[in-house]
Amino acid sequence: MIASHDIDDKVTQLLELAREKFGVRAKTLDKAMRKLGRRVPSRLHRQAEVISAAQKLGGNPKLMVQVDGDAVGCAFAEIKAHLSSVDVRERRIDRLLDVLGSISFNLIALTALLIVFLRWQGVL
C-alpha cells in the first residue's frame, strides 16, 4: 500500500520537472498536464490521471486501500522518464527552426506570386 505523503512527494517531483523543462507553473498535476497539452504524448496524460485519482483518494485512509500502488509507481516512473529526457536547448532550436521555415516558405510564395503578377501585367 502506498501512503498519501508518498504520492504528494511524487507529484511535487513531477511539478518541479515540468517547471524546469517546460516552464509550466502549476500547483496541481492536472493543471500542469493541461498546460503541457500536446507537447507530451497522450499516454502521459492518462498516467497523470492515475496519479491524480490516487492523490484525490489520499485524504481518506479507508479509500487509500483502493489505490493500486504499483500502477501509481509505474505511472510516476513513466512520466518522470519522459520529462527527464526532454532537452530544453533542443526544444528551443526546433521552435526557432519552425519559425524560420514558415517565414522562408511565405517569402518564396510571395516572390512566386509577384513574378506571376508581373508576367500577367506584361512587365516581365
Jmol script that loads the backbone (N, CA, C; Angstrom):
load data "model"
ATOM      1  N   MET A   1       0.844  -1.184   0.000  1.00  0.00           N
ATOM      2  CA  MET A   1       0.000   0.000   0.000  1.00  0.00           C
ATOM      3  C   MET A   1       0.882   1.237   0.000  1.00  0.00           C
ATOM      4  N   ILE A   2       0.457   2.233  -0.722  1.00  0.00           N
ATOM      5  CA  ILE A   2       1.213   3.475  -0.846  1.00  0.00           C
ATOM      6  C   ILE A   2       0.588   4.527   0.057  1.00  0.00           C
ATOM      7  N   ALA A   3       1.404   5.341   0.655  1.00  0.00           N
ATOM      8  CA  ALA A   3       0.916   6.379   1.576  1.00  0.00           C
ATOM      9  C   ALA A   3       0.622   7.661   0.801  1.00  0.00           C
ATOM     10  N   SER A   4      -0.259   8.473   1.367  1.00  0.00           N
ATOM     11  CA  SER A   4      -0.653   9.702   0.678  1.00  0.00           C
ATOM     12  C   SER A   4       0.509  10.689   0.591  1.00  0.00           C
ATOM     13  N   HIS A   5       1.390  10.707   1.585  1.00  0.00           N
ATOM     14  CA  HIS A   5       2.519  11.638   1.520  1.00  0.00           C
ATOM     15  C   HIS A   5       3.520  11.208   0.446  1.00  0.00           C
ATOM     16  N   ASP A   6       3.588   9.896   0.155  1.00  0.00           N
ATOM     17  CA  ASP A   6       4.441   9.430  -0.945  1.00  0.00           C
ATOM     18  C   ASP A   6       3.920   9.940  -2.291  1.00  0.00           C
ATOM     19  N   ILE A   7       2.611   9.904  -2.447  1.00  0.00           N
ATOM     20  CA  ILE A   7       2.002  10.401  -3.679  1.00  0.00           C
ATOM     21  C   ILE A   7       2.246  11.901  -3.807  1.00  0.00           C
ATOM     22  N   ASP A   8       2.084  12.630  -2.709  1.00  0.00           N
ATOM     23  CA  ASP A   8       2.317  14.074  -2.741  1.00  0.00           C
ATOM     24  C   ASP A   8       3.766  14.394  -3.091  1.00  0.00           C
ATOM     25  N   ASP A   9       4.694  13.621  -2.558  1.00  0.00           N
ATOM     26  CA  ASP A   9       6.109  13.824  -2.885  1.00  0.00           C
ATOM     27  C   ASP A   9       6.368  13.576  -4.368  1.00  0.00           C
ATOM     28  N   LYS A  10       5.758  12.536  -4.911  1.00  0.00           N
ATOM     29  CA  LYS A  10       5.933  12.224  -6.324  1.00  0.00           C
ATOM     30  C   LYS A  10       5.343  13.327  -7.206  1.00  0.00           C
ATOM     31  N   VAL A  11       4.178  13.822  -6.826  1.00  0.00           N
ATOM     32  CA  VAL A  11       3.553  14.904  -7.590  1.00  0.00           C
ATOM     33  C   VAL A  11       4.433  16.146  -7.552  1.00  0.00           C
ATOM     34  N   THR A  12       5.010  16.437  -6.396  1.00  0.00           N
ATOM     35  CA  THR A  12       5.903  17.589  -6.271  1.00  0.00           C
ATOM     36  C   THR A  12       7.116  17.442  -7.188  1.00  0.00           C
ATOM     37  N   GLN A  13       7.668  16.240  -7.258  1.00  0.00           N
ATOM     38  CA  GLN A  13       8.806  15.998  -8.153  1.00  0.00           C
ATOM     39  C   GLN A  13       8.412  16.205  -9.614  1.00  0.00           C
ATOM     40  N   LEU A  14       7.239  15.727  -9.986  1.00  0.00           N
ATOM     41  CA  LEU A  14       6.783  15.884 -11.371  1.00  0.00           C
ATOM     42  C   LEU A  14       6.532  17.348 -11.708  1.00  0.00           C
ATOM     43  N   LEU A  15       5.969  18.094 -10.755  1.00  0.00           N
ATOM     44  CA  LEU A  15       5.729  19.519 -10.986  1.00  0.00           C
ATOM     45  C   LEU A  15       7.043  20.278 -11.144  1.00  0.00           C
ATOM     46  N   GLU A  16       8.054  19.904 -10.366  1.00  0.00           N
ATOM     47  CA  GLU A  16       9.369  20.537 -10.492  1.00  0.00           C
ATOM     48  C   GLU A  16       9.984  20.242 -11.859  1.00  0.00           C
ATOM     49  N   LEU A  17       9.866  18.999 -12.322  1.00  0.00           N
ATOM     50  CA  LEU A  17      10.390  18.655 -13.647  1.00  0.00           C
ATOM     51  C   LEU A  17       9.655  19.412 -14.751  1.00  0.00           C
ATOM     52  N   ALA A  18       8.342  19.543 -14.632  1.00  0.00           N
ATOM     53  CA  ALA A  18       7.562  20.280 -15.632  1.00  0.00           C
ATOM     54  C   ALA A  18       7.963  21.748 -15.635  1.00  0.00           C
ATOM     55  N   ARG A  19       8.224  22.296 -14.475  1.00  0.00           N
ATOM     56  CA  ARG A  19       8.642  23.695 -14.372  1.00  0.00           C
ATOM     57  C   ARG A  19      10.033  23.879 -14.988  1.00  0.00           C
ATOM     58  N   GLU A  20      10.920  22.929 -14.728  1.00  0.00           N
ATOM     59  CA  GLU A  20      12.294  23.014 -15.227  1.00  0.00           C
ATOM     60  C   GLU A  20      12.369  22.834 -16.743  1.00  0.00           C
ATOM     61  N   LYS A  21      11.642  21.871 -17.278  1.00  0.00           N
ATOM     62  CA  LYS A  21      11.770  21.525 -18.688  1.00  0.00           C
ATOM     63  C   LYS A  21      10.856  22.335 -19.608  1.00  0.00           C
ATOM     64  N   PHE A  22       9.663  22.708 -19.131  1.00  0.00           N
ATOM     65  CA  PHE A  22       8.700  23.385 -19.993  1.00  0.00           C
ATOM     66  C   PHE A  22       8.291  24.766 -19.485  1.00  0.00           C
ATOM     67  N   GLY A  23       8.711  25.129 -18.290  1.00  0.00           N
ATOM     68  CA  GLY A  23       8.335  26.426 -17.747  1.00  0.00           C
ATOM     69  C   GLY A  23       6.897  26.488 -17.253  1.00  0.00           C
ATOM     70  N   VAL A  24       6.306  25.344 -16.988  1.00  0.00           N
ATOM     71  CA  VAL A  24       4.915  25.284 -16.528  1.00  0.00           C
ATOM     72  C   VAL A  24       4.873  25.558 -15.037  1.00  0.00           C
ATOM     73  N   ARG A  25       4.118  26.564 -14.657  1.00  0.00           N
ATOM     74  CA  ARG A  25       3.999  26.902 -13.235  1.00  0.00           C
ATOM     75  C   ARG A  25       2.562  26.619 -12.795  1.00  0.00           C
ATOM     76  N   ALA A  26       2.340  25.406 -12.352  1.00  0.00           N
ATOM     77  CA  ALA A  26       1.016  24.990 -11.900  1.00  0.00           C
ATOM     78  C   ALA A  26       1.140  24.405 -10.503  1.00  0.00           C
ATOM     79  N   LYS A  27       0.054  24.469  -9.764  1.00  0.00           N
ATOM     80  CA  LYS A  27       0.079  23.960  -8.392  1.00  0.00           C
ATOM     81  C   LYS A  27      -0.401  22.525  -8.285  1.00  0.00           C
ATOM     82  N   THR A  28      -1.122  22.056  -9.292  1.00  0.00           N
ATOM     83  CA  THR A  28      -1.592  20.676  -9.278  1.00  0.00           C
ATOM     84  C   THR A  28      -1.138  19.974 -10.552  1.00  0.00           C
ATOM     85  N   LEU A  29      -1.111  18.667 -10.489  1.00  0.00           N
ATOM     86  CA  LEU A  29      -0.681  17.874 -11.637  1.00  0.00           C
ATOM     87  C   LEU A  29      -1.681  17.992 -12.785  1.00  0.00           C
ATOM     88  N   ASP A  30      -2.969  18.070 -12.472  1.00  0.00           N
ATOM     89  CA  ASP A  30      -3.985  18.213 -13.521  1.00  0.00           C
ATOM     90  C   ASP A  30      -3.769  19.491 -14.327  1.00  0.00           C
ATOM     91  N   LYS A  31      -3.556  20.600 -13.633  1.00  0.00           N
ATOM     92  CA  LYS A  31      -3.347  21.876 -14.315  1.00  0.00           C
ATOM     93  C   LYS A  31      -2.049  21.869 -15.110  1.00  0.00           C
ATOM     94  N   ALA A  32      -1.017  21.255 -14.558  1.00  0.00           N
ATOM     95  CA  ALA A  32       0.265  21.187 -15.265  1.00  0.00           C
ATOM     96  C   ALA A  32       0.125  20.401 -16.558  1.00  0.00           C
ATOM     97  N   MET A  33      -0.577  19.284 -16.509  1.00  0.00           N
ATOM     98  CA  MET A  33      -0.751  18.468 -17.713  1.00  0.00           C
ATOM     99  C   MET A  33      -1.619  19.193 -18.740  1.00  0.00           C
ATOM    100  N   ARG A  34      -2.602  19.955 -18.275  1.00  0.00           N
ATOM    101  CA  ARG A  34      -3.412  20.735 -19.203  1.00  0.00           C
ATOM    102  C   ARG A  34      -2.566  21.789 -19.902  1.00  0.00           C
ATOM    103  N   LYS A  35      -1.661  22.417 -19.155  1.00  0.00           N
ATOM    104  CA  LYS A  35      -0.801  23.436 -19.754  1.00  0.00           C
ATOM    105  C   LYS A  35       0.230  22.822 -20.695  1.00  0.00           C
ATOM    106  N   LEU A  36       0.665  21.615 -20.400  1.00  0.00           N
ATOM    107  CA  LEU A  36       1.609  20.945 -21.296  1.00  0.00           C
ATOM    108  C   LEU A  36       0.939  20.573 -22.610  1.00  0.00           C
ATOM    109  N   GLY A  37      -0.311  20.199 -22.537  1.00  0.00           N
ATOM    110  CA  GLY A  37      -1.097  19.932 -23.737  1.00  0.00           C
ATOM    111  C   GLY A  37      -0.477  18.916 -24.667  1.00  0.00           C
ATOM    112  N   ARG A  38      -0.291  19.298 -25.914  1.00  0.00           N
ATOM    113  CA  ARG A  38       0.211  18.377 -26.936  1.00  0.00           C
ATOM    114  C   ARG A  38       1.729  18.269 -26.947  1.00  0.00           C
ATOM    115  N   ARG A  39       2.392  18.966 -26.050  1.00  0.00           N
ATOM    116  CA  ARG A  39       3.850  18.861 -26.006  1.00  0.00           C
ATOM    117  C   ARG A  39       4.314  17.549 -25.406  1.00  0.00           C
ATOM    118  N   VAL A  40       3.400  16.824 -24.774  1.00  0.00           N
ATOM    119  CA  VAL A  40       3.718  15.494 -24.250  1.00  0.00           C
ATOM    120  C   VAL A  40       2.726  14.496 -24.838  1.00  0.00           C
ATOM    121  N   PRO A  41       3.106  13.230 -24.943  1.00  0.00           N
ATOM    122  CA  PRO A  41       2.207  12.222 -25.524  1.00  0.00           C
ATOM    123  C   PRO A  41       0.941  12.014 -24.688  1.00  0.00           C
ATOM    124  N   SER A  42      -0.098  11.523 -25.341  1.00  0.00           N
ATOM    125  CA  SER A  42      -1.382  11.325 -24.654  1.00  0.00           C
ATOM    126  C   SER A  42      -1.290  10.233 -23.584  1.00  0.00           C
ATOM    127  N   ARG A  43      -0.379   9.288 -23.751  1.00  0.00           N
ATOM    128  CA  ARG A  43      -0.241   8.244 -22.728  1.00  0.00           C
ATOM    129  C   ARG A  43       0.222   8.845 -21.406  1.00  0.00           C
ATOM    130  N   LEU A  44       0.992   9.930 -21.453  1.00  0.00           N
ATOM    131  CA  LEU A  44       1.409  10.590 -20.215  1.00  0.00           C
ATOM    132  C   LEU A  44       0.227  11.278 -19.539  1.00  0.00           C
ATOM    133  N   HIS A  45      -0.704  11.773 -20.337  1.00  0.00           N
ATOM    134  CA  HIS A  45      -1.910  12.374 -19.759  1.00  0.00           C
ATOM    135  C   HIS A  45      -2.727  11.304 -19.022  1.00  0.00           C
ATOM    136  N   ARG A  46      -2.811  10.108 -19.612  1.00  0.00           N
ATOM    137  CA  ARG A  46      -3.537   9.018 -18.949  1.00  0.00           C
ATOM    138  C   ARG A  46      -2.822   8.603 -17.662  1.00  0.00           C
ATOM    139  N   GLN A  47      -1.495   8.560 -17.694  1.00  0.00           N
ATOM    140  CA  GLN A  47      -0.740   8.194 -16.490  1.00  0.00           C
ATOM    141  C   GLN A  47      -0.917   9.261 -15.405  1.00  0.00           C
ATOM    142  N   ALA A  48      -0.976  10.514 -15.805  1.00  0.00           N
ATOM    143  CA  ALA A  48      -1.180  11.595 -14.834  1.00  0.00           C
ATOM    144  C   ALA A  48      -2.568  11.495 -14.196  1.00  0.00           C
ATOM    145  N   GLU A  49      -3.543  11.023 -14.954  1.00  0.00           N
ATOM    146  CA  GLU A  49      -4.882  10.828 -14.392  1.00  0.00           C
ATOM    147  C   GLU A  49      -4.864   9.760 -13.302  1.00  0.00           C
ATOM    148  N   VAL A  50      -4.066   8.720 -13.488  1.00  0.00           N
ATOM    149  CA  VAL A  50      -3.939   7.672 -12.473  1.00  0.00           C
ATOM    150  C   VAL A  50      -3.369   8.263 -11.184  1.00  0.00           C
ATOM    151  N   ILE A  51      -2.345   9.084 -11.327  1.00  0.00           N
ATOM    152  CA  ILE A  51      -1.715   9.676 -10.145  1.00  0.00           C
ATOM    153  C   ILE A  51      -2.651  10.664  -9.465  1.00  0.00           C
ATOM    154  N   SER A  52      -3.344  11.496 -10.237  1.00  0.00           N
ATOM    155  CA  SER A  52      -4.233  12.481  -9.617  1.00  0.00           C
ATOM    156  C   SER A  52      -5.435  11.817  -8.961  1.00  0.00           C
ATOM    157  N   ALA A  53      -5.921  10.710  -9.528  1.00  0.00           N
ATOM    158  CA  ALA A  53      -7.018   9.972  -8.886  1.00  0.00           C
ATOM    159  C   ALA A  53      -6.551   9.396  -7.552  1.00  0.00           C
ATOM    160  N   ALA A  54      -5.337   8.880  -7.523  1.00  0.00           N
ATOM    161  CA  ALA A  54      -4.790   8.358  -6.272  1.00  0.00           C
ATOM    162  C   ALA A  54      -4.583   9.473  -5.261  1.00  0.00           C
ATOM    163  N   GLN A  55      -4.189  10.633  -5.746  1.00  0.00           N
ATOM    164  CA  GLN A  55      -3.968  11.769  -4.840  1.00  0.00           C
ATOM    165  C   GLN A  55      -5.297  12.241  -4.240  1.00  0.00           C
ATOM    166  N   LYS A  56      -6.362  12.186  -5.020  1.00  0.00           N
ATOM    167  CA  LYS A  56      -7.673  12.597  -4.500  1.00  0.00           C
ATOM    168  C   LYS A  56      -8.160  11.646  -3.417  1.00  0.00           C
ATOM    169  N   LEU A  57      -7.858  10.373  -3.580  1.00  0.00           N
ATOM    170  CA  LEU A  57      -8.256   9.396  -2.567  1.00  0.00           C
ATOM    171  C   LEU A  57      -7.331   9.434  -1.347  1.00  0.00           C
ATOM    172  N   GLY A  58      -6.208  10.104  -1.475  1.00  0.00           N
ATOM    173  CA  GLY A  58      -5.206  10.126  -0.416  1.00  0.00           C
ATOM    174  C   GLY A  58      -5.645  10.792   0.864  1.00  0.00           C
ATOM    175  N   GLY A  59      -6.659  11.611   0.815  1.00  0.00           N
ATOM    176  CA  GLY A  59      -7.110  12.289   2.015  1.00  0.00           C
ATOM    177  C   GLY A  59      -7.843  11.388   2.989  1.00  0.00           C
ATOM    178  N   ASN A  60      -8.324  10.261   2.520  1.00  0.00           N
ATOM    179  CA  ASN A  60      -9.103   9.358   3.352  1.00  0.00           C
ATOM    180  C   ASN A  60      -8.363   8.018   3.465  1.00  0.00           C
ATOM    181  N   PRO A  61      -7.972   7.626   4.686  1.00  0.00           N
ATOM    182  CA  PRO A  61      -7.213   6.379   4.841  1.00  0.00           C
ATOM    183  C   PRO A  61      -7.968   5.125   4.406  1.00  0.00           C
ATOM    184  N   LYS A  62      -9.295   5.125   4.565  1.00  0.00           N
ATOM    185  CA  LYS A  62     -10.061   3.947   4.161  1.00  0.00           C
ATOM    186  C   LYS A  62     -10.128   3.825   2.648  1.00  0.00           C
ATOM    187  N   LEU A  63     -10.138   4.947   1.950  1.00  0.00           N
ATOM    188  CA  LEU A  63     -10.181   4.914   0.497  1.00  0.00           C
ATOM    189  C   LEU A  63      -8.806   4.637  -0.112  1.00  0.00           C
ATOM    190  N   MET A  64      -7.743   4.845   0.645  1.00  0.00           N
ATOM    191  CA  MET A  64      -6.393   4.585   0.135  1.00  0.00           C
ATOM    192  C   MET A  64      -6.171   3.101  -0.146  1.00  0.00           C
ATOM    193  N   VAL A  65      -7.005   2.255   0.434  1.00  0.00           N
ATOM    194  CA  VAL A  65      -6.903   0.823   0.179  1.00  0.00           C
ATOM    195  C   VAL A  65      -7.227   0.526  -1.289  1.00  0.00           C
ATOM    196  N   GLN A  66      -8.049   1.369  -1.909  1.00  0.00           N
ATOM    197  CA  GLN A  66      -8.447   1.173  -3.302  1.00  0.00           C
ATOM    198  C   GLN A  66      -7.341   1.533  -4.285  1.00  0.00           C
ATOM    199  N   VAL A  67      -6.350   2.276  -3.825  1.00  0.00           N
ATOM    200  CA  VAL A  67      -5.297   2.756  -4.729  1.00  0.00           C
ATOM    201  C   VAL A  67      -4.321   1.625  -5.026  1.00  0.00           C
ATOM    202  N   ASP A  68      -4.038   1.434  -6.303  1.00  0.00           N
ATOM    203  CA  ASP A  68      -3.067   0.441  -6.742  1.00  0.00           C
ATOM    204  C   ASP A  68      -1.684   1.091  -6.725  1.00  0.00           C
ATOM    205  N   GLY A  69      -0.878   0.727  -5.749  1.00  0.00           N
ATOM    206  CA  GLY A  69       0.444   1.321  -5.582  1.00  0.00           C
ATOM    207  C   GLY A  69       1.368   1.044  -6.747  1.00  0.00           C
ATOM    208  N   ASP A  70       1.256  -0.133  -7.343  1.00  0.00           N
ATOM    209  CA  ASP A  70       2.094  -0.471  -8.485  1.00  0.00           C
ATOM    210  C   ASP A  70       1.763   0.393  -9.695  1.00  0.00           C
ATOM    211  N   ALA A  71       0.474   0.634  -9.918  1.00  0.00           N
ATOM    212  CA  ALA A  71       0.064   1.462 -11.050  1.00  0.00           C
ATOM    213  C   ALA A  71       0.530   2.900 -10.868  1.00  0.00           C
ATOM    214  N   VAL A  72       0.437   3.398  -9.642  1.00  0.00           N
ATOM    215  CA  VAL A  72       0.892   4.764  -9.359  1.00  0.00           C
ATOM    216  C   VAL A  72       2.408   4.863  -9.544  1.00  0.00           C
ATOM    217  N   GLY A  73       3.139   3.879  -9.050  1.00  0.00           N
ATOM    218  CA  GLY A  73       4.590   3.871  -9.207  1.00  0.00           C
ATOM    219  C   GLY A  73       5.016   3.787 -10.659  1.00  0.00           C
ATOM    220  N   CYS A  74       4.330   2.962 -11.427  1.00  0.00           N
ATOM    221  CA  CYS A  74       4.632   2.814 -12.855  1.00  0.00           C
ATOM    222  C   CYS A  74       4.315   4.114 -13.605  1.00  0.00           C
ATOM    223  N   ALA A  75       3.181   4.734 -13.272  1.00  0.00           N
ATOM    224  CA  ALA A  75       2.801   5.996 -13.914  1.00  0.00           C
ATOM    225  C   ALA A  75       3.819   7.086 -13.593  1.00  0.00           C
ATOM    226  N   PHE A  76       4.226   7.151 -12.339  1.00  0.00           N
ATOM    227  CA  PHE A  76       5.221   8.142 -11.934  1.00  0.00           C
ATOM    228  C   PHE A  76       6.535   7.921 -12.673  1.00  0.00           C
ATOM    229  N   ALA A  77       6.977   6.681 -12.770  1.00  0.00           N
ATOM    230  CA  ALA A  77       8.248   6.372 -13.433  1.00  0.00           C
ATOM    231  C   ALA A  77       8.203   6.745 -14.910  1.00  0.00           C
ATOM    232  N   GLU A  78       7.069   6.473 -15.559  1.00  0.00           N
ATOM    233  CA  GLU A  78       6.954   6.777 -16.981  1.00  0.00           C
ATOM    234  C   GLU A  78       6.959   8.278 -17.237  1.00  0.00           C
ATOM    235  N   ILE A  79       6.211   9.019 -16.437  1.00  0.00           N
ATOM    236  CA  ILE A  79       6.167  10.472 -16.618  1.00  0.00           C
ATOM    237  C   ILE A  79       7.531  11.080 -16.309  1.00  0.00           C
ATOM    238  N   LYS A  80       8.146  10.629 -15.237  1.00  0.00           N
ATOM    239  CA  LYS A  80       9.452  11.170 -14.858  1.00  0.00           C
ATOM    240  C   LYS A  80      10.503  10.864 -15.919  1.00  0.00           C
ATOM    241  N   ALA A  81      10.475   9.663 -16.480  1.00  0.00           N
ATOM    242  CA  ALA A  81      11.439   9.296 -17.514  1.00  0.00           C
ATOM    243  C   ALA A  81      11.282  10.179 -18.747  1.00  0.00           C
ATOM    244  N   HIS A  82      10.044  10.433 -19.131  1.00  0.00           N
ATOM    245  CA  HIS A  82       9.827  11.263 -20.310  1.00  0.00           C
ATOM    246  C   HIS A  82      10.252  12.705 -20.060  1.00  0.00           C
ATOM    247  N   LEU A  83       9.850  13.270 -18.926  1.00  0.00           N
ATOM    248  CA  LEU A  83      10.194  14.655 -18.634  1.00  0.00           C
ATOM    249  C   LEU A  83      11.699  14.829 -18.453  1.00  0.00           C
ATOM    250  N   SER A  84      12.362  13.822 -17.911  1.00  0.00           N
ATOM    251  CA  SER A  84      13.808  13.909 -17.726  1.00  0.00           C
ATOM    252  C   SER A  84      14.545  13.860 -19.056  1.00  0.00           C
ATOM    253  N   SER A  85      13.965  13.191 -20.047  1.00  0.00           N
ATOM    254  CA  SER A  85      14.636  13.042 -21.333  1.00  0.00           C
ATOM    255  C   SER A  85      14.486  14.267 -22.234  1.00  0.00           C
ATOM    256  N   VAL A  86      13.646  15.213 -21.856  1.00  0.00           N
ATOM    257  CA  VAL A  86      13.418  16.399 -22.682  1.00  0.00           C
ATOM    258  C   VAL A  86      14.642  17.317 -22.589  1.00  0.00           C
ATOM    259  N   ASP A  87      15.145  17.734 -23.759  1.00  0.00           N
ATOM    260  CA  ASP A  87      16.279  18.649 -23.822  1.00  0.00           C
ATOM    261  C   ASP A  87      15.748  20.048 -24.135  1.00  0.00           C
ATOM    262  N   VAL A  88      15.910  20.961 -23.193  1.00  0.00           N
ATOM    263  CA  VAL A  88      15.359  22.308 -23.329  1.00  0.00           C
ATOM    264  C   VAL A  88      16.014  23.037 -24.503  1.00  0.00           C
ATOM    265  N   ARG A  89      17.320  22.894 -24.635  1.00  0.00           N
ATOM    266  CA  ARG A  89      18.034  23.573 -25.718  1.00  0.00           C
ATOM    267  C   ARG A  89      17.543  23.090 -27.080  1.00  0.00           C
ATOM    268  N   GLU A  90      17.360  21.804 -27.215  1.00  0.00           N
ATOM    269  CA  GLU A  90      16.886  21.246 -28.480  1.00  0.00           C
ATOM    270  C   GLU A  90      15.465  21.717 -28.794  1.00  0.00           C
ATOM    271  N   ARG A  91      14.625  21.818 -27.776  1.00  0.00           N
ATOM    272  CA  ARG A  91      13.257  22.312 -27.976  1.00  0.00           C
ATOM    273  C   ARG A  91      13.275  23.738 -28.496  1.00  0.00           C
ATOM    274  N   ARG A  92      14.143  24.590 -27.936  1.00  0.00           N
ATOM    275  CA  ARG A  92      14.227  25.982 -28.386  1.00  0.00           C
ATOM    276  C   ARG A  92      14.740  26.074 -29.817  1.00  0.00           C
ATOM    277  N   ILE A  93      15.737  25.278 -30.144  1.00  0.00           N
ATOM    278  CA  ILE A  93      16.275  25.280 -31.503  1.00  0.00           C
ATOM    279  C   ILE A  93      15.211  24.813 -32.494  1.00  0.00           C
ATOM    280  N   ASP A  94      14.471  23.767 -32.153  1.00  0.00           N
ATOM    281  CA  ASP A  94      13.402  23.278 -33.025  1.00  0.00           C
ATOM    282  C   ASP A  94      12.330  24.334 -33.248  1.00  0.00           C
ATOM    283  N   ARG A  95      11.969  25.044 -32.184  1.00  0.00           N
ATOM    284  CA  ARG A  95      10.958  26.092 -32.304  1.00  0.00           C
ATOM    285  C   ARG A  95      11.455  27.215 -33.224  1.00  0.00           C
ATOM    286  N   LEU A  96      12.724  27.600 -33.071  1.00  0.00           N
ATOM    287  CA  LEU A  96      13.306  28.635 -33.915  1.00  0.00           C
ATOM    288  C   LEU A  96      13.343  28.190 -35.373  1.00  0.00           C
ATOM    289  N   LEU A  97      13.723  26.942 -35.623  1.00  0.00           N
ATOM    290  CA  LEU A  97      13.757  26.434 -36.992  1.00  0.00           C
ATOM    291  C   LEU A  97      12.362  26.358 -37.600  1.00  0.00           C
ATOM    292  N   ASP A  98      11.359  26.041 -36.798  1.00  0.00           N
ATOM    293  CA  ASP A  98       9.982  26.032 -37.298  1.00  0.00           C
ATOM    294  C   ASP A  98       9.556  27.423 -37.760  1.00  0.00           C
ATOM    295  N   VAL A  99       9.885  28.418 -36.965  1.00  0.00           N
ATOM    296  CA  VAL A  99       9.517  29.795 -37.313  1.00  0.00           C
ATOM    297  C   VAL A  99      10.260  30.241 -38.571  1.00  0.00           C
ATOM    298  N   LEU A 100      11.555  29.963 -38.636  1.00  0.00           N
ATOM    299  CA  LEU A 100      12.333  30.341 -39.815  1.00  0.00           C
ATOM    300  C   LEU A 100      11.843  29.618 -41.068  1.00  0.00           C
ATOM    301  N   GLY A 101      11.458  28.371 -40.938  1.00  0.00           N
ATOM    302  CA  GLY A 101      10.914  27.631 -42.074  1.00  0.00           C
ATOM    303  C   GLY A 101       9.612  28.232 -42.571  1.00  0.00           C
ATOM    304  N   SER A 102       8.753  28.628 -41.656  1.00  0.00           N
ATOM    305  CA  SER A 102       7.481  29.248 -42.046  1.00  0.00           C
ATOM    306  C   SER A 102       7.711  30.580 -42.746  1.00  0.00           C
ATOM    307  N   ILE A 103       8.624  31.370 -42.213  1.00  0.00           N
ATOM    308  CA  ILE A 103       8.915  32.670 -42.825  1.00  0.00           C
ATOM    309  C   ILE A 103       9.505  32.483 -44.221  1.00  0.00           C
ATOM    310  N   SER A 104      10.439  31.548 -44.367  1.00  0.00           N
ATOM    311  CA  SER A 104      11.056  31.350 -45.680  1.00  0.00           C
ATOM    312  C   SER A 104      10.038  30.829 -46.693  1.00  0.00           C
ATOM    313  N   PHE A 105       9.158  29.940 -46.284  1.00  0.00           N
ATOM    314  CA  PHE A 105       8.121  29.463 -47.203  1.00  0.00           C
ATOM    315  C   PHE A 105       7.226  30.613 -47.644  1.00  0.00           C
ATOM    316  N   ASN A 106       6.838  31.471 -46.713  1.00  0.00           N
ATOM    317  CA  ASN A 106       5.984  32.612 -47.059  1.00  0.00           C
ATOM    318  C   ASN A 106       6.689  33.563 -48.013  1.00  0.00           C
ATOM    319  N   LEU A 107       7.989  33.783 -47.815  1.00  0.00           N
ATOM    320  CA  LEU A 107       8.734  34.660 -48.716  1.00  0.00           C
ATOM    321  C   LEU A 107       8.837  34.053 -50.123  1.00  0.00           C
ATOM    322  N   ILE A 108       9.057  32.752 -50.215  1.00  0.00           N
ATOM    323  CA  ILE A 108       9.121  32.095 -51.518  1.00  0.00           C
ATOM    324  C   ILE A 108       7.764  32.174 -52.222  1.00  0.00           C
ATOM    325  N   ALA A 109       6.684  31.940 -51.483  1.00  0.00           N
ATOM    326  CA  ALA A 109       5.349  32.012 -52.078  1.00  0.00           C
ATOM    327  C   ALA A 109       5.035  33.437 -52.527  1.00  0.00           C
ATOM    328  N   LEU A 110       5.418  34.436 -51.751  1.00  0.00           N
ATOM    329  CA  LEU A 110       5.184  35.831 -52.112  1.00  0.00           C
ATOM    330  C   LEU A 110       5.974  36.200 -53.363  1.00  0.00           C
ATOM    331  N   THR A 111       7.222  35.753 -53.445  1.00  0.00           N
ATOM    332  CA  THR A 111       8.038  36.024 -54.624  1.00  0.00           C
ATOM    333  C   THR A 111       7.437  35.371 -55.862  1.00  0.00           C
ATOM    334  N   ALA A 112       6.974  34.153 -55.748  1.00  0.00           N
ATOM    335  CA  ALA A 112       6.351  33.467 -56.884  1.00  0.00           C
ATOM    336  C   ALA A 112       5.092  34.199 -57.327  1.00  0.00           C
ATOM    337  N   LEU A 113       4.287  34.631 -56.387  1.00  0.00           N
ATOM    338  CA  LEU A 113       3.074  35.377 -56.746  1.00  0.00           C
ATOM    339  C   LEU A 113       3.414  36.712 -57.391  1.00  0.00           C
ATOM    340  N   LEU A 114       4.458  37.357 -56.922  1.00  0.00           N
ATOM    341  CA  LEU A 114       4.875  38.634 -57.517  1.00  0.00           C
ATOM    342  C   LEU A 114       5.339  38.429 -58.954  1.00  0.00           C
ATOM    343  N   ILE A 115       6.094  37.372 -59.208  1.00  0.00           N
ATOM    344  CA  ILE A 115       6.558  37.081 -60.567  1.00  0.00           C
ATOM    345  C   ILE A 115       5.367  36.768 -61.475  1.00  0.00           C
ATOM    346  N   VAL A 116       4.423  35.973 -61.002  1.00  0.00           N
ATOM    347  CA  VAL A 116       3.227  35.659 -61.797  1.00  0.00           C
ATOM    348  C   VAL A 116       2.446  36.928 -62.091  1.00  0.00           C
ATOM    349  N   PHE A 117       2.301  37.804 -61.118  1.00  0.00           N
ATOM    350  CA  PHE A 117       1.566  39.054 -61.319  1.00  0.00           C
ATOM    351  C   PHE A 117       2.280  39.959 -62.331  1.00  0.00           C
ATOM    352  N   LEU A 118       3.599  40.064 -62.215  1.00  0.00           N
ATOM    353  CA  LEU A 118       4.338  40.915 -63.131  1.00  0.00           C
ATOM    354  C   LEU A 118       4.301  40.368 -64.556  1.00  0.00           C
ATOM    355  N   ARG A 119       4.351  39.055 -64.731  1.00  0.00           N
ATOM    356  CA  ARG A 119       4.214  38.455 -66.075  1.00  0.00           C
ATOM    357  C   ARG A 119       2.836  38.705 -66.639  1.00  0.00           C
ATOM    358  N   TRP A 120       1.830  38.616 -65.795  1.00  0.00           N
ATOM    359  CA  TRP A 120       0.447  38.827 -66.230  1.00  0.00           C
ATOM    360  C   TRP A 120       0.251  40.285 -66.695  1.00  0.00           C
ATOM    361  N   GLN A 121       0.919  41.216 -66.005  1.00  0.00           N
ATOM    362  CA  GLN A 121       0.808  42.619 -66.355  1.00  0.00           C
ATOM    363  C   GLN A 121       1.696  42.996 -67.559  1.00  0.00           C
ATOM    364  N   GLY A 122       2.588  42.085 -67.957  1.00  0.00           N
ATOM    365  CA  GLY A 122       3.434  42.342 -69.114  1.00  0.00           C
ATOM    366  C   GLY A 122       4.715  43.084 -68.778  1.00  0.00           C
ATOM    367  N   VAL A 123       5.030  43.230 -67.500  1.00  0.00           N
ATOM    368  CA  VAL A 123       6.239  43.934 -67.106  1.00  0.00           C
ATOM    369  C   VAL A 123       7.460  43.051 -67.338  1.00  0.00           C
ATOM    370  N   LEU A 124       7.360  41.764 -67.107  1.00  0.00           N
ATOM    371  CA  LEU A 124       8.492  40.839 -67.287  1.00  0.00           C
ATOM    372  C   LEU A 124       8.346  40.064 -68.555  1.00  0.00           C
TER     373      LEU A 124
END
end "model"
wireframe off; spacefill off
backbone 0.3
color backbone group
